């Protein structure tokens, strides 16, 4: 594939993103569970996490409150969310294009296109943009920008924290100690604010998603339980769930994923193989989570773009397959809820692909030679075969 065709594909895909964004913007005022929930949080009175429930980190709560004060009504608020999503989508494309070139940006634009409407109607693009910007700044040796973007991303969603051990302790960049201070001051200040003003409940509600007590039916465990007919499902904390778990289990799952995520990012970024680091950490986190909402699949796409740029096409294809399978069952989500076998099979197969991606990426980082090959591929980006 020539550079000209890559550029054309990028332009075509971004046109599709633009159309999708316009559709989301026009339809945003209509009743929708997620937008209604976001507006409910933004309109909450009293202490968040204490007087009313908030399942998002403090950074997201602050954005909701800011939008509410500017937008006023529910329709304008929802359109503000879509507008921020469009800006975040553009930041991801521009960051990939600037740091890795048109092939990486094109991969993101093309692979995310099937789920773009889903992403425009949620808020995951904000943390995806912050994480991508952090890794792109790391690539360009802008340590302070990288640390700042990472702190912002962690305040919006917790998952970008998996990159901290990879981005902050790099010996290859100047000012790394100062960058680490920037990160810990930024992230620490927000965490301290949440704990001091809102108490421990602010942490527990985020980690347990409002104290949910079941496996979400798209998660690895929840999907398997739903397929074998383990028991009835129920709508809890905004998601369909099955079975019973407690808050300690949710936190334990996060803690279980943490060591492998930490090792993967440290190993991958040290060897300048950010695609493997990203996919290994995020796929592991998703595989071990009690909550795996459809939009979370977007977290993998920038990492797949980096893997494509590194010439690691198998990882990039696995990430793309996970995205396409997610969109496939999302089109028939009512059938997933009622337990139609074909729809549940798509969920289980999608989860199997994510697990396979995690295993492939983690094992690729294990041999010592992976670091050298990652460095060579990173410094000499490859185009896909003709």
Secondary structure, 3 states (H helix, E strand, C coil): CCHHHHHHHHHHHHHHHHHHHHHHHHHCCCCCHHHHHHHHHHCCCCCECCCECCCCCHHHHHHHHHHHHHHCCHHHHHHHHHHHHHHHHHHHHHHHHHHHCHHHHHHHHHHHHCCHHHHHCCCHHHHHHHHHHHHHHHHCCCHHHHHHHHHHHHHHCHHHHHHHHHHCCCCCCCCHHHHHHHHHHHHHHHHHHHHHHHCCHHHHHHHHCCCCCCEECCCHHHHHHHHCCCCCEEEECCEEEECCCCHHHHHHHHHHHHHHHHHHHHHHHHCCCHHHHHHHHHHHHHHCCCCCCHHHHHHHHHHHHHHHHCCCHHHHHHHHHHHHHHHHHHCCHHHHHHCCHHHHHHHHHHHHHHHHHHHHHHHHHHCCHHHHHHHHHHHCCCCCCC
